C-alpha cells in the first residue's frame, strides 16, 4: 500500500490560523537518503518528478507563463531548449527512473505543452508504464491542444493509469480566455466548442479532471466571476475546479514582460476565500467549507459549491527557493540536456547527467 502524500490535508471547521500561515504550516517529514549518480542525496517524501515537457516550442503564449520567468541565478531557460535526440532523451530518463527505483514520487507532467508532440508523449507514457511502481500519482498539466488534435492521447493516459488531468482555462468565453492564454493561430482549442469537447471526452474516459483557472484582472477577477465559472464547469460535468493565484515572486526574478504582467494583473484568492468565509464564521450562502492543504511552497482552501469541489490556491516561489536551498531535494526535474536537477532552473541543484551510462 502506498504511503505517498504530496501535501497535508486538514479537515477543519474554519480556516483559522492556516489561512494566515499558508505554506508556512507545512510540516515536512524526515528526508529519505538516496544515491544518485554516485552521491548520496536527501529527498523529501512526497516530492514530484517532472520530465520537463518541451518536445516543441509551446503552442500558446500565456501572459502568466512561469516558464518565461528568468530567476536571477539562471543562466538560461529550459523552455528555450527543445528536446533534440529523442532516443538519447528517453534512454537518459530510463536511467534516472531506474536509479530512483524504490522511492515513490508523484509524476507531474508539465513544463511547456506535453500534448503538442503526440509521438513524444506516447513514448513517454510507455516508459511511465515500465516504471509504474515509483509513480502512485500521475498528473498531466495541459492546455488541451493535443487532446483535441490526436485521438490516441486520452486512451493512452487511461492505459497509463493517470490519476489526474489538470486542464487550464482562464475563462469560458473564448475571447476573454485568449486575452490571457493567447493560443497560436490555428489551434482548435482556442474555440469554446473544442474546449468543451475535450472536457467531455476526458470525463467520459474516466480520468479525474480538474479545471484550473489562473485568476487575473483580465478574466476571472471577482467572486461573482468565480461562481459563474464554477456553474459553467458543473454544466459540463466537472466536479473539481482550482482558482490559482499568480505566485509570489519576491525579488528573485529578472524584470521582464512576464514579471510586469503578473504584478499588474494579480488578483488575491485569499480575498475571495475571505468573502466566502469571513473570519467571523458566516459562510456565504451556497458554499461549504471542507478544509485546507499545505505544501512546501503552496497552500489551498477547499470548498464545495453545488457539488463542485472548489480550491483556492496560493503559492510562493520565494518559499520554493528556500525549500530548494534547505539541503533536502524538494522536487526533481529532468531537463532536455539530460541533467536531473532539484530545481526548475537547469543550472541549479544539478544532481548529474543521465545521457551517459
VOGU-3710 file (C-alpha; in Angstrom, 3 decimals, decimal comma):
1> xxxxxxxxxx> 0,000/0,000/0,000  1,389/3,388/-0,956  2,261/5,989/1,667  2,769/8,717/-0,937  1,346/12,080/0,180  2,259/15,178/-1,864  0,716/17,594/0,637  -1,030/17,732/4,003  -4,821/17,895/4,216  -6,545/19,129/7,362
11> xxxxxxxxxx> -10,303/18,800/7,787  -11,362/21,875/9,750  -14,460/23,812/10,717  -12,788/27,145/9,912  -9,533/28,092/8,133  -8,295/29,740/11,331  -4,539/30,057/11,700  -3,909/28,102/8,498  -5,294/30,947/6,389  -2,577/33,180/7,782
21> xxxxxxxxxx> 0,138/30,529/7,890  -0,466/29,157/4,377  2,590/27,158/3,176  4,387/28,003/6,417  2,087/25,494/8,122  3,607/22,638/6,102  5,241/20,055/8,368  7,966/18,171/6,475  8,617/14,508/7,126  12,098/13,118/7,598
31> xxxxxxxxxx> 14,048/13,080/4,317  14,962/9,814/2,622  18,595/9,156/1,617  19,104/8,052/-1,996  22,281/7,553/-4,017  22,065/9,262/-7,412  24,949/9,414/-9,878  27,295/8,099/-7,196  26,457/10,680/-4,500  24,017/10,486/-1,621
41> xxxxxxxxxx> 21,161/12,983/-1,636  18,305/13,603/0,774  14,847/13,532/-0,801  11,607/14,907/0,611  8,915/12,217/0,879  6,018/13,192/-1,371  8,080/15,090/-3,928  7,114/15,132/-7,585  9,217/14,313/-10,638  8,794/16,367/-13,814
51> xxxxxxxxxx> 10,222/15,214/-17,143  10,235/18,780/-18,414  7,873/18,787/-21,379  9,458/20,728/-24,218  9,343/18,489/-27,292  8,265/21,560/-29,299  8,024/25,289/-28,639  4,802/25,964/-26,765  1,700/26,447/-28,897  0,380/29,144/-26,576
61> xxxxxxxxxx> 1,939/32,258/-25,134  0,165/32,653/-21,813  0,810/36,037/-20,287  1,371/34,483/-16,853  3,700/31,688/-18,042  6,189/30,786/-15,309  8,460/29,266/-17,958  9,163/32,802/-19,184  10,398/33,890/-15,759  14,186/34,157/-15,515
71> xxxxxxxxxx> 15,476/33,754/-11,988  18,446/35,930/-11,069  20,734/32,899/-10,752  19,594/31,258/-14,007  21,966/31,035/-16,967  19,226/30,017/-19,397  15,639/28,801/-19,608  14,863/25,146/-20,274  11,860/26,443/-22,209  14,272/27,737/-24,864
81> xxxxxxxxxx> 15,988/24,357/-25,369  13,793/21,914/-27,265  14,392/18,175/-26,846  16,538/17,075/-29,767  17,544/13,398/-29,895  14,516/11,516/-28,579  16,369/8,188/-28,349  19,043/9,782/-26,176  16,421/11,597/-24,118  14,357/8,531/-23,279
91> xxxxxxxxxx> 17,428/6,389/-22,599  18,539/9,018/-20,080  15,119/9,232/-18,473  15,040/5,435/-18,179  18,411/5,531/-16,370  17,149/8,179/-13,962  13,975/6,291/-13,126  15,898/3,036/-12,741  18,206/4,695/-10,220  15,204/6,086/-8,328
101> xxxxxxxxxx> 13,512/2,674/-8,040  12,083/2,092/-4,584  11,353/5,764/-3,887  7,717/6,700/-4,530  7,067/10,015/-6,259  4,324/11,890/-7,992  4,689/12,228/-11,761  3,991/15,845/-12,680  3,919/16,128/-16,465  4,380/19,827/-17,082
111> xxxxxxxxxx> 6,797/22,396/-18,486  5,710/23,615/-21,906  2,837/21,723/-23,593  3,299/17,948/-23,340  0,497/17,168/-25,791  1,965/19,309/-28,601  4,081/16,375/-29,877  1,883/13,256/-29,697  4,655/10,803/-30,638  6,884/12,134/-27,851
121> xxxxxxxxxx> 4,070/11,925/-25,311  3,067/8,400/-26,327  6,665/7,254/-25,965  6,884/8,917/-22,563  3,686/7,210/-21,423  5,063/3,836/-22,496  8,116/4,481/-20,312  5,847/5,504/-17,426  4,119/2,132/-17,666  7,509/0,403/-17,474
131> xxxxxxxxxx> 8,396/2,286/-14,277  4,879/2,488/-12,882  5,758/1,295/-9,378  7,517/4,547/-8,473  4,601/6,767/-9,528  1,455/6,178/-7,439  0,290/9,652/-8,508  0,411/10,713/-12,186  -0,909/14,078/-13,318  -0,889/15,792/-16,720
141> xxxxxxxxxx> -0,960/19,598/-16,748  -2,189/20,749/-20,143  -3,871/23,432/-22,210  -5,715/20,624/-24,002  -4,452/21,367/-27,501  -3,086/17,924/-28,326  -6,089/16,204/-26,795  -8,177/17,907/-29,484  -5,784/17,054/-32,299  -4,888/13,407/-31,606
151> xxxxxxxxxx> -7,430/10,815/-30,529  -4,752/8,432/-29,221  -3,741/10,558/-26,261  -6,714/10,265/-23,914  -6,850/6,439/-24,193  -3,072/6,339/-23,626  -3,455/8,381/-20,437  -6,088/5,898/-19,261  -3,856/2,941/-20,130  -1,003/4,617/-18,246
161> xxxxxxxxxx> -3,256/4,924/-15,174  -3,051/8,686/-14,829  -4,683/9,795/-11,611  -5,447/13,285/-12,827  -5,616/15,765/-15,697  -5,399/19,479/-14,868  -6,789/21,429/-17,807  -6,047/25,144/-17,889  -8,651/27,686/-18,968  -8,714/31,318/-17,902
171> xxxxxxxxxx> -12,336/31,908/-18,950  -15,185/30,071/-20,683  -15,573/32,992/-23,082  -13,061/32,319/-25,872  -12,314/35,999/-26,423  -11,542/36,676/-22,765  -9,585/33,454/-22,490  -7,435/34,452/-25,451  -6,534/37,750/-23,795  -4,672/35,648/-21,234
181> xxxxxxxxxx> -3,726/32,299/-22,811  -3,018/33,504/-26,370  -3,000/30,272/-28,361  -1,204/30,123/-31,687  -3,367/30,795/-34,719  -4,867/27,541/-35,953  -5,016/25,846/-32,555  -8,512/24,385/-32,362  -8,567/24,532/-28,560  -8,886/28,329/-28,842
191> xxxxxxxxxx> -12,568/27,794/-29,609  -15,038/27,217/-26,803  -16,650/24,288/-28,631  -13,333/22,416/-28,837  -12,538/23,111/-25,195  -15,966/21,736/-24,249  -15,301/18,678/-26,382  -12,027/17,956/-24,582  -13,658/18,334/-21,172  -16,421/15,927/-22,158
201> xxxxxxxxxx> -14,025/13,339/-23,609  -11,644/13,392/-20,641  -14,526/12,890/-18,208  -16,092/10,169/-20,375  -12,764/8,307/-20,390  -12,869/8,106/-16,598  -9,920/10,409/-15,967  -10,137/12,646/-12,902  -10,370/16,144/-14,364  -9,665/19,460/-12,687
211> xxxxxxxxxx> -10,214/22,743/-14,451  -7,562/25,275/-13,495  -8,229/28,993/-13,730  -5,397/31,464/-13,140  -7,226/34,415/-11,624  -6,243/37,799/-13,043  -7,655/41,222/-13,809  -8,444/40,412/-17,462  -10,665/37,364/-16,954  -11,787/35,923/-13,601
221> xxxxxxxxxx> -11,142/38,622/-11,021  -14,176/38,723/-8,714  -16,113/36,242/-6,607  -19,102/36,657/-8,929  -16,861/35,541/-11,806  -15,728/32,551/-9,742  -19,303/31,462/-9,093  -20,207/31,762/-12,764  -17,104/29,752/-13,754  -17,999/27,003/-11,267
231> xxxxxxxxxx> -21,586/26,867/-12,507  -20,443/26,595/-16,136  -17,980/23,858/-15,192  -20,743/21,983/-13,387  -22,913/22,119/-16,506  -20,155/20,199/-18,322  -19,962/17,541/-15,620  -16,799/18,898/-13,988  -16,589/18,191/-10,253  -13,297/19,899/-9,340
241> xxxxxxxxxx> -12,101/23,442/-10,106  -8,942/25,225/-8,946  -8,633/29,001/-8,819  -4,905/29,624/-8,692  -3,300/32,914/-7,764  -0,254/34,185/-9,602  2,696/33,097/-7,486  4,525/35,487/-5,187  7,889/36,233/-6,826  9,716/38,376/-4,278
251> xxxxxxxxxx> 12,889/39,850/-5,780  14,146/36,558/-7,232  13,442/37,256/-10,906  14,822/39,442/-13,666  12,420/42,207/-14,648  10,705/41,331/-17,936  7,282/41,491/-19,574  6,082/38,430/-17,639  7,001/39,782/-14,204  5,405/43,104/-15,121
261> xxxxxxxxxx> 2,219/41,421/-16,353  1,990/39,371/-13,151  2,498/42,451/-10,976  -0,151/44,466/-12,807  -2,792/41,723/-13,199  -2,512/39,935/-9,846  -5,762/39,056/-8,031  -5,927/37,744/-4,460  -7,538/34,336/-3,934  -7,299/34,964/-0,223
271> xxxxxxxxxx> -9,674/37,899/-0,616  -12,071/35,607/-2,482  -11,880/32,977/0,263  -12,425/35,634/2,918  -15,508/36,843/1,050  -16,887/33,292/1,131  -15,894/32,571/4,722  -15,034/35,726/6,681  -13,202/35,464/9,964  -16,496/35,977/11,808
281> xxxxxxxxxx> -17,510/32,493/10,662  -20,530/33,345/8,479  -20,369/31,293/5,288  -21,635/32,801/2,050  -24,903/31,070/1,031  -24,355/28,159/-1,348  -20,851/27,372/-0,108  -19,475/24,706/2,259  -16,004/24,749/3,804  -14,053/21,458/3,660
291> xxxxxxxxxx> -10,524/22,128/4,885  -7,029/23,228/3,937  -3,965/21,662/2,376  -0,370/22,757/2,806  2,622/22,047/0,608  6,196/23,207/0,914  5,509/26,319/-1,184  1,730/26,407/-1,711  -1,500/26,241/0,260  -5,174/25,736/-0,510
301> xxxxxxxxxx> -8,549/26,466/0,999  -11,099/23,904/-0,159  -14,833/24,481/-0,506  -17,844/22,891/-2,185  -20,375/24,799/-4,273  -23,362/22,935/-5,751  -21,497/19,631/-5,644  -18,288/21,003/-7,187  -15,073/20,985/-5,166  -13,570/24,472/-5,390
311> xxxxxxxxxx> -9,946/25,082/-4,428  -8,381/28,497/-3,866  -4,630/28,050/-4,247  -1,802/30,433/-3,432  1,922/29,861/-3,744  5,286/31,489/-3,196  8,318/30,985/-5,408  10,294/32,525/-2,548  9,213/29,628/-0,308  10,071/27,237/-3,137
321> xxxxxxxxxx> 13,550/28,720/-3,390  14,027/28,491/0,378  12,991/24,837/0,295  15,310/24,050/-2,591  18,254/25,561/-0,706  17,485/23,680/2,528  19,754/20,752/1,693  16,780/18,462/1,045  15,631/17,881/-2,539  12,043/19,160/-2,733
331> xxxxxxxxxx> 11,475/18,494/-6,430  13,112/16,565/-9,285  13,172/17,947/-12,831  14,651/16,088/-15,809  15,820/18,713/-18,295  16,225/18,399/-22,054  20,048/18,234/-21,809  19,890/15,094/-19,664  20,548/16,815/-16,346  18,467/15,788/-13,370
341> xxxxxxxxxx> 18,072/18,775/-11,060  16,384/19,584/-7,798  15,079/22,793/-9,331  13,247/24,198/-12,349  16,342/26,263/-13,157  18,532/23,984/-15,313  21,856/25,152/-13,857  20,707/24,933/-10,208  20,799/21,945/-7,830  22,287/19,721/-10,558
351> xxxxxxx> 22,363/16,091/-9,419  24,008/14,698/-12,529  23,665/13,951/-16,222  21,920/10,792/-17,423  22,758/10,875/-21,115  25,837/8,770/-20,369  25,586/5,334/-18,666
//
